[in-house]
Amino acid sequence: MTKNMLRILEAVEDHWAIQGYAPSYRELAASTGLKSVSSVAEIVKRLEADGLVTFKKDRKRTIKSLRN
């Protein structure tokens, strides 16, 4: 897992713990220091392929961590 993948995964978990709902890609970019929303989207796809997150592609704010 890359440093950015870990940052995104932790940001998703933190956002759920604090807010009670999934973060937007813009919020993930802002909280991790990434400048591009498309970079966040690519990392989320890789996290999904690795079985670490799940999300619905046709809906906003549905990303969830599968890490215990």
Backbone as a printed PyTorch tensor [residue, N CA C, xyz], in Angstrom:
tensor([[[  0.8520,  -1.1680,   0.0000],
         [  0.0000,   0.0000,   0.0000],
         [  0.9040,   1.2400,   0.0000]],

        [[  0.5550,   2.1730,  -0.8620],
         [  1.3330,   3.4050,  -0.9430],
         [  0.9480,   4.3660,   0.1800]],

        [[  1.7750,   5.3710,   0.3640],
         [  1.5140,   6.3780,   1.3880],
         [  0.1970,   7.0980,   1.1220]],

        [[ -0.0800,   7.4290,  -0.1210],
         [ -1.3260,   8.1180,  -0.4500],
         [ -2.5430,   7.2200,  -0.2610]],

        [[ -2.3990,   5.9490,  -0.5500],
         [ -3.5100,   5.0150,  -0.3190],
         [ -3.8420,   4.9460,   1.1710]],

        [[ -2.8170,   4.8860,   2.0010],
         [ -3.0340,   4.8380,   3.4410],
         [ -3.6680,   6.1380,   3.9370]],

        [[ -3.2130,   7.2660,   3.4190],
         [ -3.7960,   8.5530,   3.8050],
         [ -5.2780,   8.6250,   3.4700]],

        [[ -5.6300,   8.1840,   2.2650],
         [ -7.0360,   8.2060,   1.8440],
         [ -7.8580,   7.2710,   2.7290]],

        [[ -7.3660,   6.0750,   2.9600],
         [ -8.0870,   5.1020,   3.7750],
         [ -8.3090,   5.6480,   5.1910]],

        [[ -7.2880,   6.2190,   5.7810],
         [ -7.4190,   6.7860,   7.1230],
         [ -8.3620,   7.9850,   7.1300]],

        [[ -8.3240,   8.7880,   6.0770],
         [ -9.2210,   9.9480,   5.9850],
         [-10.6780,   9.4990,   5.8900]],

        [[-10.9310,   8.4300,   5.1460],
         [-12.2940,   7.8820,   5.0470],
         [-12.7590,   7.4200,   6.4180]],

        [[-11.9220,   6.6700,   7.1060],
         [-12.2760,   6.1610,   8.4280],
         [-12.5040,   7.2950,   9.4250]],

        [[-11.6370,   8.2960,   9.4030],
         [-11.7760,   9.4380,  10.3060],
         [-13.0530,  10.2180,  10.0340]],

        [[-13.3480,  10.4350,   8.7640],
         [-14.5420,  11.1980,   8.4070],
         [-15.7990,  10.4780,   8.8800]],

        [[-15.8440,   9.1520,   8.6720],
         [-16.9880,   8.3750,   9.1430],
         [-17.1090,   8.4730,  10.6660]],

        [[-15.9890,   8.3870,  11.3720],
         [-16.0080,   8.4100,  12.8350],
         [-16.4870,   9.7680,  13.3660]],

        [[-16.1000,  10.8370,  12.7020],
         [-16.4380,  12.1810,  13.1770],
         [-17.7930,  12.6540,  12.6620]],

        [[-18.0290,  12.4930,  11.3630],
         [-19.2260,  13.0470,  10.7350],
         [-20.3940,  12.0650,  10.6500]],

        [[-20.0810,  10.7700,  10.6030],
         [-21.1440,   9.7720,  10.5040],
         [-21.6000,   9.4790,   9.0890]],

        [[-20.8880,  10.0060,   8.1110],
         [-21.1880,   9.7250,   6.7090],
         [-19.9010,   9.8140,   5.9010]],

        [[-19.9680,   9.3610,   4.6640],
         [-18.7790,   9.2870,   3.8160],
         [-18.3240,  10.6660,   3.3410]],

        [[-17.0320,  10.8420,   3.1620],
         [-16.5120,  12.1050,   2.6390],
         [-16.6620,  12.1780,   1.1180]],

        [[-16.6580,  13.3880,   0.6010],
         [-16.6150,  13.5760,  -0.8480],
         [-15.1620,  13.4360,  -1.3080]],

        [[-14.9650,  13.2800,  -2.5920],
         [-13.6000,  13.2170,  -3.1190],
         [-12.8650,  14.5330,  -2.8810]],

        [[-13.5590,  15.6480,  -2.9640],
         [-12.9370,  16.9530,  -2.6860],
         [-12.4790,  17.0390,  -1.2360]],

        [[-13.3000,  16.5500,  -0.3300],
         [-12.9200,  16.5440,   1.0850],
         [-11.7150,  15.6310,   1.3190]],

        [[-11.6900,  14.5040,   0.6380],
         [-10.5390,  13.6100,   0.7570],
         [ -9.2760,  14.2720,   0.2270]],

        [[ -9.3930,  14.9520,  -0.8970],
         [ -8.2320,  15.6560,  -1.4630],
         [ -7.7310,  16.7140,  -0.4850]],

        [[ -8.6390,  17.4870,   0.0770],
         [ -8.2540,  18.5540,   1.0080],
         [ -7.6180,  17.9860,   2.2770]],

        [[ -8.1670,  16.9240,   2.8010],
         [ -7.6630,  16.3860,   4.0670],
         [ -6.3520,  15.6220,   3.9160]],

        [[ -6.0280,  15.1910,   2.7050],
         [ -4.7940,  14.4290,   2.4920],
         [ -3.7040,  15.2280,   1.7950]],

        [[ -4.0340,  16.4280,   1.3640],
         [ -3.0340,  17.2540,   0.6970],
         [ -2.8770,  16.9750,  -0.7890]],

        [[ -3.7330,  16.1400,  -1.3410],
         [ -3.6910,  15.8870,  -2.7850],
         [ -4.3360,  17.0620,  -3.5070]],

        [[ -3.8220,  17.4010,  -4.6570],
         [ -4.3230,  18.5690,  -5.3740],
         [ -5.4000,  18.2400,  -6.3860]],

        [[ -5.4980,  16.9820,  -6.7660],
         [ -6.4060,  16.5960,  -7.8320],
         [ -7.4650,  15.6080,  -7.3430]],

        [[ -8.7140,  15.9210,  -7.6390],
         [ -9.8100,  15.0110,  -7.3040],
         [ -9.6840,  13.7250,  -8.1180]],

        [[ -9.1540,  13.8270,  -9.3250],
         [ -8.9840,  12.6240, -10.1450],
         [ -7.9340,  11.6910,  -9.5360]],

        [[ -6.9510,  12.2420,  -8.8430],
         [ -5.9790,  11.4030,  -8.1330],
         [ -6.6690,  10.6330,  -7.0120]],

        [[ -7.5530,  11.3070,  -6.3020],
         [ -8.3150,  10.6460,  -5.2500],
         [ -9.1550,   9.5190,  -5.8480]],

        [[ -9.8170,   9.7870,  -6.9500],
         [-10.6600,   8.7770,  -7.6010],
         [ -9.8380,   7.5510,  -8.0010]],

        [[ -8.6580,   7.7740,  -8.5230],
         [ -7.7940,   6.6700,  -8.9360],
         [ -7.3500,   5.8500,  -7.7260]],

        [[ -7.0000,   6.5190,  -6.6590],
         [ -6.5750,   5.8220,  -5.4420],
         [ -7.7340,   5.0240,  -4.8500]],

        [[ -8.9280,   5.5920,  -4.8590],
         [-10.1050,   4.8800,  -4.3450],
         [-10.3590,   3.6240,  -5.1800]],

        [[-10.1930,   3.7140,  -6.4810],
         [-10.3630,   2.5250,  -7.3390],
         [ -9.3460,   1.4500,  -6.9860]],

        [[ -8.1090,   1.8560,  -6.7140],
         [ -7.0840,   0.8770,  -6.3280],
         [ -7.3920,   0.2640,  -4.9650]],

        [[ -7.8870,   1.0830,  -4.0400],
         [ -8.2750,   0.5640,  -2.7280],
         [ -9.4200,  -0.4420,  -2.8530]],

        [[-10.3500,  -0.1600,  -3.7560],
         [-11.4520,  -1.0950,  -3.9840],
         [-10.9330,  -2.4030,  -4.5830]],

        [[-10.0310,  -2.2990,  -5.5370],
         [ -9.4640,  -3.4950,  -6.1630],
         [ -8.7110,  -4.3510,  -5.1440]],

        [[ -8.1230,  -3.6970,  -4.1410],
         [ -7.3990,  -4.4100,  -3.0880],
         [ -8.3260,  -4.9100,  -1.9800]],

        [[ -9.6260,  -4.6090,  -2.0930],
         [-10.5990,  -5.0760,  -1.1190],
         [-10.5960,  -4.2980,   0.1970]],

        [[-10.0970,  -3.0600,   0.1590],
         [-10.0080,  -2.2620,   1.3820],
         [-11.1530,  -1.2740,   1.5500]],

        [[-11.8350,  -0.9420,   0.4650],
         [-13.0030,  -0.0630,   0.5350],
         [-14.0820,  -0.5880,  -0.3990]],

        [[-15.2730,  -0.0930,  -0.1780],
         [-16.3770,  -0.3630,  -1.0860],
         [-17.0880,   0.9540,  -1.3460]],

        [[-17.6580,   1.0810,  -2.5270],
         [-18.4460,   2.2680,  -2.8570],
         [-19.3310,   1.9600,  -4.0510]],

        [[-20.3950,   2.7370,  -4.1970],
         [-21.2860,   2.5970,  -5.3450],
         [-20.8760,   3.6290,  -6.3790]],

        [[-20.5560,   3.1480,  -7.5500],
         [-20.0200,   4.0240,  -8.5870],
         [-21.0100,   5.0800,  -9.0760]],

        [[-22.2910,   4.8030,  -8.9670],
         [-23.2980,   5.7290,  -9.4840],
         [-23.8750,   6.6470,  -8.4060]],

        [[-23.2990,   6.6110,  -7.2100],
         [-23.8010,   7.4260,  -6.0940],
         [-22.6610,   8.1990,  -5.4370]],

        [[-22.9820,   9.3340,  -4.8810],
         [-21.9910,  10.1410,  -4.1700],
         [-21.9580,   9.7400,  -2.7050]],

        [[-20.8040,   9.9610,  -2.0800],
         [-20.6190,   9.7550,  -0.6380],
         [-21.0110,   8.3520,  -0.1710]],

        [[-20.5310,   7.3460,  -0.8610],
         [-20.8520,   5.9710,  -0.4700],
         [-19.6100,   5.1650,  -0.0850]],

        [[-18.4470,   5.7820,  -0.0840],
         [-17.2220,   5.0340,   0.2230],
         [-17.1890,   4.6300,   1.6970]],

        [[-16.8390,   3.3560,   1.9160],
         [-16.6910,   2.8140,   3.2690],
         [-15.4370,   1.9750,   3.3280]],

        [[-14.7690,   2.0550,   4.4550],
         [-13.5840,   1.2380,   4.6840],
         [-14.0130,  -0.1690,   5.0820]],

        [[-13.3230,  -1.1680,   4.5690],
         [-13.5750,  -2.5640,   4.9420],
         [-12.5000,  -3.0670,   5.8890]],

        [[-11.6030,  -2.1740,   6.2650],
         [-10.5250,  -2.5250,   7.1880],
         [-11.0750,  -2.5400,   8.6110]],

        [[-10.6640,  -3.5250,   9.3690],
         [-11.1580,  -3.6320,  10.7580],
         [-10.3400,  -2.8130,  11.6800]]])
